[in-house]
Amino acid sequence: MTLLQGDCIRLGDDEQLYQVIGVDDRGDRCWLRRWPLARHGSPVLEMPLHHVQAHRRHRPHPPAQRH
């Protein structure tokens, strides 16, 4: 599986979605944040790429538009 910026994944049995915000194939690293974003932002997590690629990928749904 190719991991792309913007993909959303679940880690293990955690029901929380995480959005991929960066990928470094050479360094075997990627950076994730919880999705959806918290009101004041979400902390960034650095994870080994080989660990993250083993999990399911999801596409985030765009936030609902308020009128």
Secondary structure, DSSP 8 states (H G I E B T S, - for coil): ----TT-EEE-TT---EEEEEEEETTTTEEEEEEES--TT---EEEEEHHHHTTS-EE---------
